[in-house]
Structure formats: structure tokens, C-alpha cells
């Protein structure tokens, strides 16, 4: 999943941005990382794609009702920044987005993504991007499980709430 994320999503984004480096600031997370972020005042989802399929104990009753006590449906995600600024990069990318089909059209190629989220708050910001569900699951299964409804989102409060693009 990490290799697919780097080759199929991050590298095309880097090329689209003129070959300039992107800085990864968060990748694979385990449960201890999740709890550390909560303690620091962030709002990471217990069903985050950052878990890369690592079984994760759920606490949210509505999620337990859907998935059982453990969540294993994550597909892999990373957060990144760029020297152009995350809002500038996000706006540039979102102009190339097809929200209905879940892809970015970069340099003439369709780049499927699971989610792309601009997250800002507390004097920091990053772009969260994840593999599409098809990397791990049949698309019908993924949507039947109601894993996610929106591909392109933004949050101005470090992930506490989200708005759809």
C-alpha cells in the first residue's frame, strides 16, 4: 500500500508541482501514534487510512455498530506539506479534481485517490491523501460498508470537523 501511494499518487503530484519536493510529515500510524495525537489536541479518526490495514480498536459506538470492535479497512495514507504552501497546493490540485469519480487529472493522467483533505489549524497545515479503496477492496464492498462518503474535503480545526468540496 505504501509503494502504491508513493508511485501512483505522491510522485504524480510532485511532477504536477514542477518536480519540486513534497515533505511527508505523517505516514503509517499505529495505535500508540493515534493516542499520542489525541493527547496533543489533534482529532485523528480511529478509522483513519493512516493505519494501513493495522487492526485498530474502535471506541465510537456508531463505528462499532458498523464494523465490529476492530477496524481493518484502512487503505494507507500520508500527510504532506510543500514549499508553495498547503492551501496553494490544495487549491491547485482541487482545480484538477473530479469529485464524482474520485480522481485528479494531473498532466493528462487520471490519478485515483481515496481522500484528499486540506487540514489546517493551530498554526499548522497539511494535505492528507490516501490510496483509493480499490487497492485493497472491491469498490462495491467498500461503499457498502460505508467506509467513506466524500473524497475531497477540508478541515480548519485540525480534523475535528470536515466540509466537503
LUMVO-881251 format. One record per residue: residue number from 1; x, y, z of N, C-alpha, C, O in turn. Coordinates in pm, whole numbers, plus 50000, padded with zeros to 5 digits. Example, Ala and Ser with C-alpha at 12.3 -4.5 7.8 and 13.67 -1.06 7.14 Angstrom:
BEGIN
- 1;51319;49431;50780;51230;49550;50780;51320;49670;50780;51424;49668;50846
- 2;51285;49775;50708;51367;49894;50714;51290;50003;50787;51341;50114;50804
//
This chain:
BEGIN
- 1;50082;49881;50000;50000;50000;50000;50086;50126;50000;50053;50225;49935
- 2;50198;50122;50074;50287;50238;50079;50351;50262;49942;50360;50376;49896
- 3;50393;50156;49879;50455;50168;49746;50355;50227;49645;50390;50316;49567
- 4;50232;50178;49647;50129;50230;49556;50100;50378;49583;50084;50456;49490
- 5;50095;50415;49710;50072;50554;49746;50183;50643;49690;50156;50749;49634
- 6;50307;50599;49707;50421;50679;49659;50427;50687;49507;50443;50795;49450
- 7;50413;50575;49441;50428;50569;49295;50307;50626;49222;50321;50704;49128
- 8;50187;50587;49267;50066;50621;49192;50003;50754;49230;49922;50807;49153
- 9;50037;50810;49346;49973;50935;49389;50076;51044;49418;50071;51151;49358
- 10;50169;51016;49510;50263;51121;49551;50357;51165;49438;50380;51284;49421
- 11;50411;51072;49363;50501;51109;49253;50429;51189;49145;50484;51290;49100
- 12;50309;51150;49100;50238;51235;49004;50207;51375;49058;50209;51472;48982
- 13;50178;51386;49187;50156;51518;49245;50285;51599;49240;50283;51716;49203
- 14;50396;51537;49278;50526;51605;49275;50557;51653;49133;50602;51766;49115
- 15;50534;51569;49034;50558;51607;48895;50466;51722;48854;50510;51815;48787
- 16;50340;51717;48896;50244;51822;48865;50288;51956;48924;50261;52062;48868
- 17;50356;51950;49037;50406;52070;49103;50543;52112;49051;50617;52184;49119
- 18;50577;52067;48933;50702;52109;48870;50824;52031;48914;50937;52077;48895
- 19;50804;51915;48973;50916;51833;49016;50976;51877;49149;51079;51826;49192
- 20;50911;51972;49215;50962;52020;49343;50927;51921;49454;50825;51852;49446
- 21;51010;51914;49557;50988;51815;49664;50861;51841;49744;50820;51956;49765
- 22;50800;51732;49786;50694;51741;49885;50751;51680;50013;50832;51588;50008
- 23;50707;51732;50126;50759;51686;50254;50653;51603;50325;50546;51653;50359
- 24;50684;51476;50347;50594;51385;50417;50609;51412;50567;50721;51407;50619
- 25;50499;51439;50636;50510;51461;50779;50432;51359;50862;50434;51364;50985
- 26;50362;51268;50796;50292;51162;50866;50262;51050;50767;50216;51075;50656
- 27;50287;50929;50808;50263;50815;50719;50190;50706;50794;50077;50725;50838
- 28;50255;50591;50809;50193;50478;50877;50184;50509;51026;50281;50549;51089
- 29;50065;50489;51081;50041;50509;51224;49997;50380;51289;49926;50299;51229
- 30;50039;50362;51410;49989;50255;51494;49898;50313;51599;49875;50434;51602
- 31;49846;50228;51685;49756;50274;51790;49823;50374;51884;49760;50470;51927
- 32;49951;50352;51916;50020;50445;52006;50031;50584;51943;50020;50685;52013
- 33;50054;50590;51813;50058;50720;51744;49922;50788;51752;49913;50909;51775
- 34;49818;50711;51732;49682;50764;51738;49655;50828;51874;49605;50940;51882
- 35;49688;50757;51982;49663;50809;52116;49753;50930;52147;49709;51023;52215
- 36;49875;50930;52098;49966;51044;52116;49907;51169;52052;49909;51276;52112
- 37;49854;51155;51929;49794;51269;51861;49671;51321;51935;49651;51442;51944
- 38;49590;51231;51987;49475;51272;52068;49520;51353;52189;49461;51457;52221
- 39;49624;51306;52257;49676;51376;52375;49731;51514;52339;49728;51605;52422
- 40;49780;51530;52217;49836;51658;52173;49727;51754;52125;49758;51867;52084
- 41;49602;51712;52130;49492;51801;52092;49449;51791;51947;49370;51873;51901
- 42;49498;51691;51875;49452;51668;51737;49332;51574;51742;49298;51521;51847
- 43;49269;51555;51629;49147;51476;51623;49158;51365;51518;49079;51362;51423
- 44;49255;51274;51531;49269;51169;51431;49152;51071;51438;49103;51038;51545
- 45;49109;51027;51323;48999;50932;51317;49047;50793;51356;49157;50752;51319
- 46;48966;50721;51431;49002;50584;51464;48982;50490;51345;49017;50372;51351
- 47;48926;50543;51237;48914;50466;51112;49001;50530;51003;48969;50521;50884
- 48;49110;50593;51044;49198;50662;50951;49268;50565;50856;49304;50453;50895
- 49;49287;50608;50732;49364;50529;50637;49513;50525;50674;49587;50445;50617
- 50;49557;50610;50766;49697;50606;50812;49733;50472;50875;49852;50439;50884
- 51;49635;50395;50919;49663;50267;50982;49710;50160;50883;49760;50056;50925
- 52;49695;50184;50753;49743;50089;50652;49695;49946;50681;49772;49851;50662
- 53;49573;49931;50725;49517;49798;50749;49549;49737;50883;49505;49626;50912
- 54;49626;49808;50968;49658;49757;51102;49527;49751;51182;49454;49850;51187
- 55;49495;49638;51245;49372;49630;51324;49371;49737;51434;49468;49751;51510
- 56;49262;49812;51441;49252;49924;51533;49128;49909;51619;49017;49891;51569
- 57;49148;49917;51751;49037;49907;51845;48947;50030;51831;48995;50143;51839
- 58;48818;50008;51811;48723;50118;51799;48663;50152;51934;48643;50064;52019
- 59;48633;50281;51954;48567;50328;52075;48430;50388;52044;48338;50380;52125
- 60;48419;50448;51928;48295;50516;51886;48186;50411;51863;48200;50322;51779
- 61;48078;50422;51939;47970;50321;51931;47908;50309;51793;47874;50199;51749
- 62;47894;50423;51723;47834;50416;51589;47926;50341;51493;47879;50270;51404
- 63;48057;50356;51511;48151;50283;51426;48156;50136;51464;48168;50050;51377
- 64;48147;50106;51593;48144;49966;51638;48022;49896;51579;48030;49780;51539
- 65;47911;49966;51575;47788;49908;51519;47808;49871;51371;47756;49769;51325
- 66;47882;49954;51298;47907;49927;51156;48012;49820;51132;47994;49730;51050
- 67;48125;49829;51206;48243;49749;51172;48279;49642;51273;48367;49561;51246
- 68;48214;49639;51389;48257;49550;51496;48359;49622;51584;48378;49742;51570
- 69;48423;49549;51672;48515;49611;51767;48649;49653;51710;48716;49740;51765
- 70;48688;49592;51599;48817;49624;51536;48794;49675;51394;48704;49628;51323
- 71;48876;49771;51355;48868;49826;51220;48993;49785;51142;49105;49809;51187
- 72;48974;49725;51026;49087;49679;50944;49076;49726;50798;49149;49677;50712
- 73;48985;49819;50770;48954;49855;50632;49038;49971;50577;49014;50014;50464
- 74;49135;50020;50652;49215;50133;50603;49301;50092;50483;49343;49977;50472
- 75;49326;50188;50394;49396;50160;50268;49532;50227;50256;49599;50210;50154
- 76;49573;50302;50355;49703;50369;50351;49691;50516;50315;49623;50551;50219
- 77;49756;50602;50393;49750;50746;50370;49878;50812;50420;49954;50754;50498
- 78;49899;50933;50374;50009;51015;50422;49963;51159;50429;49867;51198;50362
- 79;50031;51238;50511;50010;51382;50516;50137;51446;50463;50247;51400;50491
- 80;50120;51554;50385;50239;51620;50332;50222;51770;50329;50111;51823;50335
- 81;50336;51837;50320;50340;51982;50302;50426;52011;50180;50487;51921;50122
- 82;50430;52137;50140;50506;52178;50023;50551;52322;50041;50486;52400;50110
- 83;50662;52356;49980;50716;52492;49994;50622;52599;49937;50633;52716;49974
- 84;50531;52561;49846;50434;52656;49791;50322;52689;49891;50243;52781;49869
- 85;50315;52615;49999;50208;52632;50098;50096;52534;50070;50057;52513;49955
- 86;50044;52474;50177;49945;52368;50158;49814;52418;50097;49752;52347;50018
- 87;49772;52538;50132;49647;52589;50073;49664;52615;49924;49574;52585;49846
- 88;49777;52670;49884;49803;52693;49741;49807;52560;49665;49747;52548;49558
- 89;49877;52463;49720;49887;52332;49655;49750;52266;49648;49711;52213;49544
- 90;49676;52269;49759;49543;52208;49762;49452;52272;49657;49384;52202;49583
- 91;49452;52404;49651;49367;52474;49553;49408;52439;49411;49322;52425;49323
- 92;49536;52427;49387;49585;52389;49255;49538;52247;49219;49494;52221;49106
- 93;49549;52156;49315;49506;52018;49292;49355;52007;49278;49306;51932;49193
- 94;49281;52080;49359;49135;52067;49358;49077;52117;49225;48970;52072;49184
- 95;49146;52207;49160;49101;52252;49026;49110;52139;48924;49047;52144;48819
- 96;49190;52038;48955;49208;51923;48866;49127;51802;48914;49145;51692;48862
- 97;49039;51821;49012;48967;51709;49072;48834;51681;49004;48768;51771;48953
- 98;48799;51554;49003;48666;51509;48963;48605;51442;49086;48627;51323;49109
- 99;48529;51518;49166;48475;51463;49291;48383;51342;49272;48383;51251;49354
- 100;48305;51342;49165;48212;51230;49143;48287;51099;49118;48242;50993;49161
- 101;48399;51106;49049;48473;50984;49013;48593;50959;49105;48655;50853;49098
- 102;48627;51056;49192;48734;51036;49289;48874;51036;49230;48958;50957;49270
- 103;48898;51125;49135;49033;51130;49079;49078;51274;49056;48998;51367;49051
- 104;49210;51287;49042;49274;51412;49000;49324;51389;48859;49377;51282;48829
- 105;49307;51486;48772;49363;51474;48637;49489;51560;48632;49482;51682;48618
- 106;49604;51493;48644;49732;51561;48652;49818;51526;48532;49843;51409;48503
- 107;49862;51628;48462;49947;51609;48344;49887;51509;48247;49959;51428;48188
- 108;49755;51515;48230;49686;51429;48135;49652;51290;48186;49592;51212;48113
- 109;49686;51257;48310;49660;51125;48366;49558;51133;48480;49560;51227;48559
- 110;49470;51032;48486;49375;51023;48597;49444;50954;48714;49491;50841;48703
- 111;49449;51024;48828;49511;50972;48949;49400;50945;49049;49345;51038;49108
- 112;49367;50817;49069;49262;50781;49164;49311;50804;49306;49425;50770;49339
- 113;49227;50861;49390;49259;50881;49530;49143;50834;49615;49028;50832;49571
- 114;49174;50797;49738;49068;50762;49832;49011;50889;49893;48891;50912;49889
- 115;49099;50970;49949;49062;51100;50002;49177;51198;49981;49294;51159;49980
- 116;49142;51324;49964;49238;51432;49968;49175;51539;50056;49068;51591;50025
- 117;49242;51570;50167;49185;51662;50265;49288;51769;50300;49402;51739;50334
- 118;49247;51894;50291;49327;52004;50342;49293;52017;50490;49178;52042;50525
- 119;49393;51999;50577;49372;52011;50720;49460;52122;50774;49582;52118;50759
- 120;49398;52222;50836;49472;52333;50894;49420;52360;51034;49311;52316;51071
- 121;49500;52430;51110;49462;52466;51246;49584;52475;51334;49688;52417;51303
- 122;49572;52548;51443;49681;52560;51540;49815;52595;51475;49918;52537;51508
- 123;49812;52690;51383;49933;52738;51315;50006;52632;51234;50127;52643;51212
- 124;49935;52530;51189;49997;52429;51103;49896;52386;50998;49777;52416;51008
- 125;49944;52316;50900;49856;52265;50796;49925;52156;50716;50048;52150;50712
- 126;49846;52072;50653;49898;51963;50573;49788;51918;50478;49671;51953;50494
- 127;49828;51839;50381;49732;51775;50292;49738;51625;50320;49844;51563;50312
- 128;49624;51570;50353;49609;51426;50376;49567;51365;50242;49476;51415;50177
- 129;49633;51257;50203;49594;51190;50079;49606;51040;50099;49700;50992;50162
- 130;49509;50966;50044;49508;50821;50066;49487;50745;49936;49441;50798;49835
- 131;49525;50618;49944;49502;50527;49833;49352;50512;49807;49271;50527;49899
- 132;49316;50482;49683;49175;50453;49656;49136;50319;49717;49221;50234;49738
- 133;49008;50301;49744;48964;50175;49806;48997;50052;49723;49019;49945;49779
- 134;49001;50065;49591;49028;49951;49504;49163;49888;49523;49187;49778;49474
- 135;49253;49955;49594;49385;49897;49619;49374;49774;49709;49458;49684;49704
- 136;49271;49772;49792;49258;49665;49890;49125;49591;49882;49116;49473;49918
- 137;49022;49659;49835;48887;49605;49839;48816;49620;49706;48851;49705;49624
- 138;48716;49535;49687;48622;49555;49579;48547;49684;49608;48500;49704;49720
- 139;48535;49773;49510;48475;49905;49531;48333;49893;49588;48296;49971;49676
- 140;48254;49798;49540;48118;49781;49590;48116;49746;49738;48033;49796;49813
- 141;48209;49659;49780;48219;49621;49920;48253;49743;50006;48193;49765;50111
- 142;48349;49820;49960;48397;49937;50034;48284;50037;50059;48268;50087;50170
- 143;48207;50065;49955;48098;50160;49971;47979;50100;50045;47907;50172;50115
- 144;47957;49970;50031;47851;49903;50106;47879;49912;50256;47786;49925;50336
- 145;48006;49906;50294;48045;49916;50435;48041;50061;50484;48066;50087;50602
- 146;48011;50155;50395;48000;50297;50430;48129;50350;50492;48127;50427;50587
- 147;48241;50306;50436;48370;50348;50488;48391;50498;50469;48447;50564;50556
- 148;48346;50552;50357;48364;50696;50335;48263;50743;50232;48225;50669;50142
- 149;48221;50867;50246;48124;50922;50154;48186;51026;50061;48143;51038;49946
- 150;48285;51102;50108;48339;51213;50030;48488;51196;50007;48562;51154;50096
- 151;48531;51229;49887;48673;51217;49851;48750;51345;49882;48861;51337;49934
- 152;48695;51461;49850;48767;51587;49863;48703;51671;49974;48587;51710;49965
- 153;48783;51699;50079;48733;51768;50197;48835;51871;50246;48949;51877;50200
- 154;48789;51953;50342;48884;52036;50414;48839;52051;50558;48720;52041;50590
- 155;48936;52076;50645;48911;52097;50787;48994;52216;50832;49114;52223;50803
- 156;48932;52308;50903;49003;52426;50955;49034;52413;51103;49086;52506;51165
- 157;49001;52296;51162;49022;52277;51306;49098;52148;51336;49063;52073;51427
- 158;49203;52123;51258;49293;52008;51278;49221;51874;51276;49262;51781;51346
- 159;49114;51863;51197;49045;51736;51181;48928;51712;51273;48874;51601;51275
- 160;48886;51812;51350;48770;51793;51439;48642;51784;51357;48557;51699;51383
- 161;48628;51875;51256;48513;51872;51168;48562;51885;51024;48672;51934;50998
- 162;48480;51839;50931;48516;51842;50789;48404;51902;50707;48286;51892;50741
- 163;48443;51965;50597;48347;52012;50498;48384;51953;50364;48502;51940;50332
- 164;48284;51917;50287;48303;51860;50154;48329;51969;50054;48272;52078;50063
- 165;48416;51941;49959;48444;52036;49849;48336;52016;49745;48336;52084;49642
//
